[in-house]
Amino acid sequence: MKTRAFSFSWLLTSVLSLAFFVNQATAADEWLARASATGIPGRAVHTAVWTGEEMLVWGGEGSGVSYDSGARFLAKSNLWTVMSTVNAPEHRSGHTAVWTGTEMILWGGYNGALLNTGGRYNPKQTLGHQHQQ
């Protein structure tokens, strides 16, 4: 099983948002451009986790607002989809996220005030879960 290292950036000032993956299928040290995140606003200070099959990106800020939205990037098919916002935690940036093996868990962050709330997202299910302290 080959492992791919990845880096992701949603560019605030660019229409083109690309994920780049290191090509480990060849001996060449090169980057492969990936699909644009069309219809998903550019952002910074977001979180991203790798599930083993896809990258989940959530929250962040851009153009003076923080987001309560995210996207899924399926590397194998080079496709982006918008994540469900049903039961999503409130908008935030600067939060922390981890992958448990089945769920993305996010916590904390900032949206004008420090947050002590979070949420869980299971990509195999359609609904997220919001958690408050």
Order of alpha helices (4+ residues) and beta strands (2+ residues): beta-beta-beta-beta-beta-beta-beta-beta-beta-beta-beta-beta-beta
